[in-house]
Amino acid sequence: MRSEVGSPSPQAITRPRRRYFRLWEELAVLTAHRGLCIYCLASSEVKDHVIPFARGGDDALHNLAPACDDCNDSKNDRTPLEFAAFRLSPGVWGRHGHPGSGQLVDEFDRFRRSYPVWMERIEITQIELLNRQRREWFRNDVSSTYFSSWPQPTIRVKAAIYRHFYGSHVAAAEKAGWPTESSAPFRILRPRDWHARSERPSDWVRL
């Protein structure tokens, strides 16, 4: 089925299937780009689909990037280009925001400067995520980490807890070139209060 302009209609587009992310993948994405949101440089909190899933993107690691909750929510189903344009101050389109006021020109100049910076950050992040040795390091290191809790925390909560306790460990591994020669030590993490379900990393302890 074709739309009026000759491109496939939304109903005819085959969507890739969603998949379950493993903890090592979650951490590999969230710690890329120094663990900072690629859009605003705040601490990363969530995986962002560079090309949104609703727009034909998939769950492959190279289509993911670290982002903060605010930027991820604001970007929604937009591409990076659309998100950059969306961030233009709404006030420039108002009654006093005509080009003669200088506001619109200034906003588009900010857009022209920021978008290439975002794309450079995305490309650097993609290189990190495609680094096979880095991926192997995360897979190996996380395999020996056990979360002693029932029910088990979500992958996102597990990643936050891991980063809370082992952020410096990850930084040291990056500095050493992601060594994978030796096995990671066995670790157990559990809630400070066994009967209280908490998603805050500070409420967990190492055994």
NORHUQUI-V224335 format. One record per run of one state. SS is the DSSP state (a for helix, b for strand, c for the rest). FROM is the first residue (numbers start at 1). TO is the last residue. If there is no record, write none. Layout:
SS&FROM&TO  SS&FROM&TO
This chain:
c&1&1  b&2&2  c&3&7  b&8&8  c&9&9  a&10&12  c&13&22  a&23&30  c&31&32  a&33&35  b&36&36  c&37&42  b&43&43  c&44&45  b&46&49  c&50&52  a&53&55  c&56&60  a&61&63  b&64&67  c&68&68  a&69&75  c&76&79  a&80&86  c&87&89  a&90&93  c&94&98  a&99&101  c&102&102  a&103&129  c&130&131  a&132&142  c&143&144  b&145&148  c&149&154  a&155&175  c&176&186  b&187&191  c&192&200  a&201&203  b&204&206  c&207&207
